[in-house]
């Protein structure tokens, strides 16, 4: 299997899914002697639920959720997102729609580039023998050289005070920059390639808020709960393209593939590869409850942020993927798009 992983490294997520399907959703892998690659890999929802929820304490992970469940924090977060949309993103997209420019990504800062390279190197460490990446680290070559250079860039030379550290820690935990931005890219790609889904989302926004997105955003976090179909669309995007495709637990070698879990026919039936938000909506018209993973700080905060962005963008603009633009997952701990998402926006 190790040789197969290395041969299919550029397509590792789909290769892993194929292997797991062949082994019924769970397999135990023992690598060559001295490689220190021995682990259990699973995509079985019951196993994942066991690890992340029911026996959470046994796997050495404990996270405080009190701040993120606080209503004041939720209102504050919504205000910040709305301010960023009104002052930055919406004016930029409005300009892009007038000029007809096609764009892939916003410019990356040096810190962001360094952070992304570090994520790639961390993923690499999980799929090659420890002795190999340790040797690369000692020789300062390959991914380990990139990791070291990126780490120096991320650290910088400036003195950092306690307030900056506190604010940065909260920002990283609450915003989840990489996971939310990756999730939004996949969601907009799926919505733009499924016009019927886009129409249903817009219809739901109009039915619940009548006038415009300002009333929608001003209604608060509870008002967003009315958007059942949008919630289902986000869940469906996460099922097909989870922002964190693999996770593992400290002091164990148990990996669970969320990417593979969303593609198992025994769980999602034969249409498991289709984008169908309806699968997350109950017969009564509400959202189907899914047990939350305790390893996630608070998925509700992520849903709030994504809903606000989707509402503001879809209400004001039509987002179209440029014809011929190839989309595929990257090889990293965060499921970015390998070539970004090249789009053209037009004003509605």
C-alpha positions, 0 to 999 in steps of 0.5 A: 500500500505504501508504494500505491500511496506514493504513486498516487500522491497527487490524487491521494484523497480519491485513492484512499477512498478506493482502498477503504471501499475495498476493505469495507471502510476500515483497514489496519496498515503495517509498513516496512520495518523501521518506517514507523508507519503502522496505523488504522485508517477508517471512514466508518461513521460509527468509528468516527463518532466513537473517536470524536464524541462518545469516547472523546476523553479517551483520545486526549483532546479537550476544548473549551466551548463556552466562549463560542456559545456566548450570544454576545460573541456571536453578535460581535462576530456577525458585526465583524463579518458584515463590516468586512463584507461592506468595506472590502469584499462587496466593493471589490466584487462590484468593481470586478463585475463592472470590468468583467475581469476574471480572477482566481484568488486574492493576493496572498500575504507572505505569512499566508504563503508560509502558513500554506507551505507548512500545512503541505509539509505537515501532510507530507510527514503523515504519509512517508516514513518518519526516517525519510522526513527526518533525513530531509529535515537534517539535510534541509532538503525537500518539504522539510526545507520549505517547512523550515523556511516557512516557519522562519517567515511565520515567526518573524523578528518582531516582538509580540506582546501578550495582547497580540498573542491573545487576539491572534489566538482567538482569531485563529480559533474562531475564524478558522481562516483556512477551513472556512475559506476552503469550505466557501470555495468548494461551496461556490463551485458546487452552487455555480455548477448546479443552477437549480440549487442556486435558484432554491437558495435565492428563493429561500432568502427572498421568501424569508427576508422579502427585501434585501440581504441587509435585512437578512444580515440584520436579523441576527444569528437566529434569523439565519436558522430560517435558511434550511436549504442553505444549511443543507447546501453547506452540509452537502458541500462539507460532505463531499469536500470536508475542509480537513479531509484527514484527522488523527488523534494524539498518542494513537495511530488512528486516522479517519478520512472525512473525505472518504466517509462522504463517498461511501455508498453504504452510508449515502446510497448510490447517489453519494457523489451527487451534490444534493442539499435535500438529503440534509432536510427532513420530511417536516422541512427542518434540518436533520440533526447530526451529532457534532464532533467535539474536536471541532471548536463550534461548527455553528460559528463556522456555519454562521460565517459561511451563511453571511458570506453566501447570502451577501454574495449570491444576493448581489452577484452571479458567480460563474466558474470560467469555462475550462477551469479544472478544479481538483483537491490539493495535497495538504492538511486543509482541502484547498483547491489545487489551482484555485477557483477561477470565476467571473462575477456579474451584478444581479 
